[in-house]
Amino acid sequence: MFGTRTDDTRTAEERIANRLSDKADRRGLMRALDVSQALVWFDADGRIIDSNPNFHALLNLSPPALADYSYFNLVGESDGDAPAIQRRWDRISSGMMSNEERSFYAPSGQEVWCSASYAAIRNEDTGRTRRVLCILIDLSPWSWKPNDGARISTRW
């Protein structure tokens, strides 16, 4: 996607220039996502390690409130569904691309219906997951929850 070629007949200078351009493209992509999406990063165990202002606004919370927060808190883990949620997190953190629509919960108990896409970021040398990026989109204004049985709103 970012200029990768398999028939690499370029000179060393061309390869270096292309890598610098690729890095600039990646930085630009991350800046665009950071401005337009709610982003949260988890460590491999599911603890929140970073998030952006859009994420804070989505769940109406401040960064200090996230100090001891995790994926399991966000999805409202209860004793009854803990094994299923742990299995889901294990699949996500192992590198399985995942998307889900579900409720997420702020420390205040506020519930937000979201679409969440997860991508594991791995160490190149070991292949182990360093962190997981989650991109959240608030669906509350237009979506319905399966248990509600009806559309909440049709605002576009």
Beta strands, then each sheet from edge to edge (+ up, - down):
strand 1: 38-43
strand 2: 48-51
strand 3: 98-105
strand 4: 111-122
strand 5: 129-138
sheet 1: 2+ 1- 5+ 4- 3+
end
